[in-house]
Amino acid sequence: MCAMKDVNRRQFIAGTTVLTGAAMLPWSAKAAAPASSGTPSVGTPRRGGVLRISVDQAANMLNPQQARVNPEYLLAELLYSGLTRLTQDMKAEADLAESWKPNADLSQWTFTLRKGLTFHDGSSCTAKDVVASLNAILDSKNASPGQRNIGPIKTITASDDATVVITTDGAYADLPVMLAYPDAKIVPAAIAEGQLARLSKEAIGTGPFKLVSFDPERLVVVERNPHYYDPERPYLDRVEVVVYPDAIAEGSALISGDTDLMQAVQSTEFPRLSKSSGVIPLRVPAGQFLNVNMACDAKPFNDVRVRQALALCVDRAAMVDFVANGFGTPGNDTPLNTAYQYYLKEPLKQADYAKAKALLAEAGYPDGLDITLIASDKPSTRTQLGVALREMAKPAGFRINVQTMANSTYLDQVWKKGNFYVGFYNMQATADAVFSLLYTSKASWNETRWNNADFDKAVQSARETDDVAKRSELYGQAQKLMHEQVPSMIPTFFDLLAASRDYVAGYQLNPRGAVFRLDHVWLTAKAPNRK
C-alpha cells in the first residue's frame, strides 16, 4: 500500500502548477482552537440599524422556489416564509404554521396557520396560498429544486382559511422538517397558479423584510416588514446584501468596517480575520462537502471498477489539509458524517495505488485513463480539490485535466449534465433529505445517474418508519452501498466558517449552511450609524 501521506505536503503543493495566489494553502495557518458558532446575544435585542452582509457570488434567482445557491437562499429567507423553519439543531419550528399534528400512522399532517397573515402587497395569506405554492413546487414543469425535497407528498388541501392538510405516500415522520426546505416558500395563489415569471423581478412574500432594490451582481437591499407576524422582529431596519467576488477584498471590507457580517469565509482567509481587531470568527462543524460526480451511465464511469480505482487514489486526511486548510474532516464517499443522526462509521478508505491500477486494468485501461474534470470557480475549493485529485491519482494511471469555469457557465452547461465534475453541497436537515436530493433514482439533482434499486429501497423503507433502530439499519445499508460502489467520491467535509464585527449580536452560524435567521440579529450601540 502506498498512501499520499508519504509525500511531503509542501513538496506536493510546490509540484503543482495551478495552486497559486489565493489558492495556495498556508499550512502554518491550519485550524487551531475552534471559534464560536455565533455572535454574542446577551442583553435585550435593540431595534434599528442597517446590517451590511457580504456574499461571494451573485443571487441571480429572485424567485424563492428556484433558489440554488446560498445568496439566493438568503434572499428567499429574508423576503418569504414557509410553513416551518429550521432551528440550530435541525428541528422544525413554527413559521407561517403555528402548530401541526399527524394522524396515527404518520401519513397525514394537519397544519394550523397563524391568524392575520399578510403578504407584502397587503393581501391576506391563507391556506389557499399555501396549497397553491406547494403544488407549484411539486409541479415538474416548474422545475423547482424543492420538488423532490419537501417530502413524498400525495395531496395538499385547505379545509378552511387557516388549515392545511397534507397527505403523504406512506408514513413520513420528517415532513415538518422537510417543509423547512429553503425553496419551500409561500407566494400568493394567483402567482403560484400561473404568474411565477413575476417573481424574477418582484418579491411578494410574508417574510421579515421587503424588497427595496435588486442588483444581483452588486447589491440587494431589503427593509423591515412592519406587518411581519412577529411584532417584535425583525430588529434591523434594513439589510444590504453586498456581492464581493474576490475573497481577499471581501475580508478586507469586514476588517475595515465597510461590512458587518461575512456569510461565508474561505479557509485561507479565516486566520487573517481571526486575528483582526473588532472581528469575531465564527466556526461550526457541519455536513457541507465537495464531491466528485461521475456519470454512472456513460463511459468510463459506468464501470464500477473505474470509480473504485479513483477512490483508492486519495489520502483523505491530506485532502482535508489541501482543500479545507484543516478546517474540516475526511469523507468516506457517502454524504453523511458525524453531524447526522444516522451516520455509519466505517474504516476510512486508504490510498492503495497497486489495487487502483489493477482495477483500471480489469476495466480495460491497462495504460491508464485520460479524463477532464470540470470545476466551477465558486467556491474556489472546487479547483483546489480538482488539482489535489489530479496529483494524487497520477501514480494509478489517471491523467486528469482540470478545467475551471465560471459558476454561471457551470450551472448552465455542466451541472446535472456533465460526466466528471466537482459538486459542492450544504448539509441537509436529515439523512433522507441528502439521499433524496442527490442519490436516489428520482432525486431532483440526480447528477450521477447511479440509479441503484437496492439503495432506493433502503432509503424508501427508512422514511416509512419512525423506529430509530430500524432507520439506523436501513440508512446503514444505504451508506454501505455508496461506500462500495462510489457513485460520487466524497473525500472532504468542511466546517462552516464566517465572521462578523463585534457589534453584531444574535447571529448563529447554522450547520445546515442555507439557514441564516437574520430576523433574530440586532446591532449593539457600537455599530456605525448608517442611513
C-alpha positions, 0 to 999 in steps of 0.5 A: 500500500502506498498512501499520499501521506508519504509525500511531503505536503509542501513538496506536493503543493510546490509540484503543482502548477495551478495552486497559486495566489489565493489558492495556495494553502498556508499550512502554518495557518491550519485550524487551531482552537475552534471559534464560536458558532455565533455572535454574542446575544446577551442583553435585550435585542435593540431595534434599528440599524442597517446590517451590511452582509457580504456574499461571494457570488451573485443571487441571480434567482429572485424567485424563492422556489428556484433558489440554488445557491446560498445568496439566493437562499438568503434572499428567499429567507429574508423576503418569504416564509414557509410553513416551518423553519429550521432551528440550530439543531435541525428541528422544525419550528413554527413559521407561517404554521403555528402548530401541526399534528399527524394522524396515527400512522404518520401519513397525514399532517394537519397544519394550523396557520397563524391568524392575520397573515399578510403578504407584502402587497397587503393581501391576506395569506391563507391556506389557499396560498399555501396549497397553491405554492406547494403544488407549484413546487411539486409541479415538474414543469416548474422545475423547482429544486424543492420538488423532490425535497419537501417530502413524498407528498400525495395531496395538499388541501385547505379545509378552511382559511387557516388549515392545511392538510397534507397527505403523504405516500406512506408514513413520513415522520420528517415532513415538518422538517422537510417543509423547512426546505429553503425553496419551500416558500409561500407566494400568493395563489394567483402567482403560484397558479400561473404568474411565477415569471413575476417573481424574477423581478418582484418579491411578494412574500410574508417574510421579515423584510421587503424588497427595496432594490435588486442588483444581483451582481452588486447589491440587494437591499431589503427593509423591515416588514412592519406587518411581519407576524412577529411584532417584535422582529425583525430588529434591523431596519434594513439589510444590504446584501453586498456581492464581493467576488474576490475573497481577499477584498471581501475580508478586507471590507469586514476588517475595515468596517465597510461590512458587518457580517461575512456569510461565508469565509474561505479557509485561507482567509479565516486566520487573517480575520481571526486575528483582526481587531473588532472581528469575531470568527465564527466556526461550526462543524457541519455536513457541507462537502465537495464531491466528485460526480461521475456519470454512472451511465456513460463511459468510463464511469459506468464501470464500477471498477473505474470509480473504485480505482479513483477512490483508492487514489486519495489520502483523505486526511491530506485532502482535508489539509489541501482543500479545507486548510484543516478546517474540516474532516475526511469523507468516506464517499457517502454524504453523511458524517458525524453531524447526522443522526444516522451516520455509519462509521466505517474504516476510512478508505486508504490510498492503495495505488497497486489495487487502483491500477489493477482495477483500471486494468480489469476495466480495460485501461491497462495504460491508464485513463485520460479524463477532464474534470470540470470545476466551477470557480465558486467556491474556489475549493472546487479547483483546489480539490480538482488539482489535489485529485489530479496529483494524487491519482497520477501514480494509478494511471489517471491523467486528469485535466482540470478545467475551471469555469465560471459558476454561471457557465457551470450551472448552465452547461455542466451541472446535472449534465456533465460526466466528471465534475466537482459538486459542492453541497450544504448539509441537509436537515436529515439523512433522507433529505441528502439521499433524496436530493442527490442519490436516489433514482428520482432525486431532483439533482440526480447528477450521477445517474447511479440509479441503484434499486437496492439503495432506493429501497433502503432509503424508501423503507427508512422514511416509512418508519419512525423506529430509530433502530430500524432507520439506523439499519436501513440508512446503514445499508444505504451508506454501505452501498455508496461506500462500495460502489462510489457513485460520487467520491466524497473525500472532504467535509468542511466546517462552516466558517464566517465572521462578523464585527463585534457589534453584531449580536444574535447571529448563529452560524447554522450547520445546515449552511442555507439557514441564516435567521437574520430576523433574530440579529440586532446591532449593539450601540457600537455599530456605525450609524448608517442611513 
